Amino acid sequence: MHDASFEFLKKLLLTPSPSGFEKPVQDVVRSWAQPLAHEVRTDRHGNVIAVLNPQGSPRIMLAGHCDQLGLMVQHIDDSGYLYVQPIGGWDMQILLGQNLVVWTKNGPVNGVVSRKAPHLLTNDERKKVPEFTDIWVDIGAASKTEAEELVSHGDPITVDLGCRDLRNQFFTSPGLDDKVGLWTVMETLRLLHDRPLQAAVFCVSTVQEEIGLRGATTSAYGIRPDVGIAVDVCHATDTPGSDKKQVGDIRLGKGPVVFRGANVNPHVHDGLARAAKNLEVPVQTRGVPRATGTDANAIQIARDGVAAGLVGIPNRYMHSPVEVVSLEDLDRAARLLAEFCVNARGDDSWIP
């Protein structure tokens, strides 16, 4: 991976961005995009849009969402313990026992997710997955007064952020969903910089995907793309217990996933497949017979309809603090998107 691009990826992953609180990571995106794009703007929703060749045709939107799972402070009790509610879809059994950071207006405050020690649980409690009302966040405060001097209601929380290399160019971190998709879109911007284009290319860091595809909905409406391709993580099934009959045989390091199905325009799929063949980049194919739970769904039905595509980055252990991807898959996905954009022509038909 390009050295500066790898540092950019790590900076994205070390910057907090729970849904609705994405500004810190969007500052990182703007800094990256400014020297590479003809125009960088941020809309009222908080989506960052970096544009190449703005007067070109067709208008291609590439979207990766910058928001990550988080928690929010809902209540501070008399002893100074914080009670929280989820931002996005957590598995409580994975969340228990994690180190956390509360991102306050005065800076980060460390904490831990806590509940009674296993020795003190009743038999019924041991068999039950706790609700969010059954756990608390301990920041070490001695009282409600002390806690309220540090933390406010509505403050966002993430797990402790960090990333590590694994073997075979695998990489682990919280928030790979979907900062790897965001990285891919912004790396495509770098690869397209100074290359001749007929298309206008809009590389978008979308917000609030985890709570309803909200940023893709608003940014697609404003951009009015002819073509829109979302880049998001998808389930790798190369781990024990995965059901390949349900979501296909998808493996880390075997290339990005090019989706087919109701959420994907066949011309966009075929264009991505041709680009992969031209580059001799390995790709994996997955069928999805319905609308996907990604930004591609919102983009497809924007205004009078968009020719949508979806590129997936295989991801192990999605929605956990130990997600795992292959750095090779990221590189290949960015090259694939760049080739697709270079080959797009103003007289291409996107009508199925």
N, C-alpha and C positions, 0 to 999 in steps of 0.2 A: 504494500500500500504506500502511496505517495506520502512522504514524511509529514508535510504540512497538513495533509488531509487526515492523517492518523491523529495528529495533535488536536485538530478540530473535532474529530469524533470523541476523543477523550474529554475535551472541554464541554461538549454537549452533555455527556453522561455525568459529569461532575457538577452540573448546574441544575438546580431544582426547577421543576415546571409542572406541578400538579395542575389539573384542568382548572382554568379560571385564574391561574397565577403564573402565566407563562412569560411574563416580561423579561425576567433575568436570562432565560435561554434565547428569547428573541433578540436581545441585545447581542448575544454571541453570533446569531445568524446574520444580523445586519452587518456586523463587523466583517464577517467572512464574505458576504455577497457584494458589498459596496465596490470593491475594486474590480469585480468580475462582470458586473451587469451594467447595461445601459441605463437602468432605472431601478431603484429600490424604494418601495413604499410600504407603509403599514396602514391597514384599514381600521375602521372604528371598532371592529371586533378584536383586533390584535393580530390578525394574519399578516405575515411578512411576505411580500411578493417581489421577487427579483426577476426583471424582464430583460430578455435579449431580443434585439431586432423587433421592437414593438409594433412596427407598421407591416410586418410580414404576414404571410398566409401559408398554411392554416394557422389558427391560434391554438397552441398546444399548452395545456396546463399539466404540470407535474406536481403532485401533492404528497407530502409526508407530514404526519402530524407530530407536533413537538411536545404535546402534553403527555404526562405520565400519571400513573396511579398515585393517589395520596390519601391523606386523612385530613379531617378538619376538627379543630377544637370546638366542642359544643357546650361543655359545662366544666366548671372548676369547683370541686367540692371544698368543704371546710378544712380538710387536711392538706389541700394543695395538689390533689391528684386531678389529672385531666381526663375527661370522658370525650370520646371522639366518634365521628361517623365517617363512613368511607367516601372517598372521591374515586369513582370507578369500581370495577368488580374484583374485590379481594377474595382470596381463599383464606378464611380465618385460621385454619390449621397451619398455614405457611406463615402468617403474620405473627402468630404468638412467639414471644421470646426475641423479637427483632430489636436491634438498636435503631433509634429514630432520631430525627432532627426536626424541631419546630422552627419554622422560618418566620421570625417575628420582624417587626419594623426596625428593631434595634439590633438585629443579627440573629444567628442561629443559636438555639438552645437544645442541648442534648437531652434525650430521654430514652426510656425503654417501654415496650409493650409488656404489661404485667397482668397476672392473675394469681390466684392462690397456688402455692407450691403443690406438687402432686401428692405429697404426704397428707395434705389437709383436705383434699377433694373427697367428696362422698362417692360411693360406687356409681350412683346415677350421674354425678357431675363428670366422672371419668369417661363415661360412655357418650356424653353429649358434646357436640361442637358448640362452643360458647357463642353467644350473640355479642354485638358490639356493646350492649349495655352491661355485659358481664366482665368486661376487661377495662383497664385503665392505663394511662400513660404516666409514668413516674419520672419527674424531672429533678427529683431531690429536694423539692420545696418543702419547708416545714409547716406552711400554713397557706390558706387561701390568699391572704394578703401578699405573702411573698411571691406566690405563683402569679398573681395578677400584676405584679410589678414587672414581670418578665413576658407574660403571654397574654394575648387578647382572644376573646371569642371570635371565631372565624379564621384564626391563623391556620395556614396550611402546614402539613407535616409530610415528610417522606421518610422512607427507610434510609439508613446511613448510605450515602452515595459513594461508589468506588468501582473500579474496574480492574480485571486481572486477565492476563494471558493464560490460556490453557495449551495443551499440545495440539499439533496439526493445524496451527493458525486459527484455533477456536478461541473465543473471547467471551468473558462473562461479566455481567453488570446488571444492576437494576435499571429499568427504563429503556432497555433495548427496544421494547415496544413503546413508541415507534421512532426512537431517535436514530435507529439505523435506517429507517425509511427516509426520515428528514435528511440524514447525512447523504444518502444515495442521491436524492434530488439536488442537493447543493453541490455534491461532487460532479453531477452531470453538468451543472452550471459551469464549473471550472473546466471540464473537458470541452465544453462548447465555446468557451471564451476564445474569440478571434478566429473561430471556424466559420466558413461561409454558410449561411442559413437562408432558405426561403421562408421558413416558418417563423412566426413570433412565438417565443418560448417563455412561459410564465412558471418560474420555479417557486412553489408556495410552501411555506412552513405554516401549516394550519393549526388552529387551536381547538380545544374542547372536543376532540374526537371521542374520548373515552366516556363522555356523558351525552352522546347523541349526534355525532358527526356535524357539530354545529359550525365549526370554522370552515369546513369544506362547502357547506351549504351557502354561506354568505360570500365566500371568496369566489366560488364558481359563478354565482349570480352577477358579481361585479366584473369579472374577467370576460364573460361570455365566450368560453372556449368552443372551438369546433371539436377538439379532441381533449380528453382528460384522462390521465393515467395516475392512479394512486399507487404508492409504494408503502406496503405495510408488512409486518411480520405474518407468518403463517406457521401452522403447527408442523414441526418435524416429527416424523413417526419412526425414527431410528432409535427409539428408546424402549426399554422393557414395558410391556403392557399396552403399547399403542395399537389402536385398531386401524390397520391399513384399509380395511374394507369400508370404513366410514369416511376417512379423509385422505386416502391415497398413500402411496409409498414415497415419502418426501424425506430427503437425507441432507444433513449438513455437508457442505463442501462439494456438492454435485451441481451447483449452479442455482441461480434464482428461479422462482416458480412463475410461469406464465399461465394465467388463469383463462379458462373458457367457461361459457355459460351465459345465463340470462343477464348478468350484470356486465357483460363484456361484448363490445361491438366486434363482429368477426373480422372486419378489416383491420382493426387495431391489433387484435390477436395475431393475424397473419403478418402484419408489418413487424411486430416484435419477433415473430418466428424467423422472418427473413433476415432481420438485423442480427439475430443470434447466429444464423448460418453464415452470413457474410463475415462475421468476426470470429467464427469457429469457437464461440462461447457456449459451453454446455448449459442447457436449461432443463428444467423439469416442468411437466404439465400437470395441472390439476383441474378437474371439472367441478363447477359449483352450480347446481341446478336452480338456484334462487338468488335473490339479492344478497350480497355479502354484507357483513357487519363492518365495512371499511368505508373510507372516504369515497371510494369508487361508486358506492350506492348513491350518495348525495350528489356527486358530480353528474352522474348519468341522467338524473331527472331535473337538473337545473334548467330554468327557463323552458325553452321548447325542446330540450333534450340534447345530450352531448354523446358523442361516440366515445365510450368509456373503455378503459383497460385497467388491469390490475396486475402488478408485479409483486410477488411475495418473497420475503427473506426468510428462509427456514429458521425456526427458532425453537429451541428446547425450553420447557418449563415456563411457558408464557404466563404473565401476570404473577410472577414471583420475583424475589430479590436476586435470584441466581439464573436469570435467563442466559442462554448460550447461543451464539451464532458463529458462523464461519466468516472471517475477514475476506476470504476469497470470493464468497458469494456476494458480498457488498461491492467489491471492485467490479465484478462481472455485471452486476445489475446496473451500475452507473454507466459502464461502457455500452451496455445494451440500450439504455435510454438515449444516450448521446447519438448512437448510430440511427436509431429510429427518428430522432428529430432532424438529423442531417438529411435523411432520405425523404422526408415529408415534402410534398409539393402542393402549391396553391390550387392546382386543378385536380387533386386527388378527391375521389368520391368516398364518403363515409356512410353512404346509404346502404343498409344490408341488402 
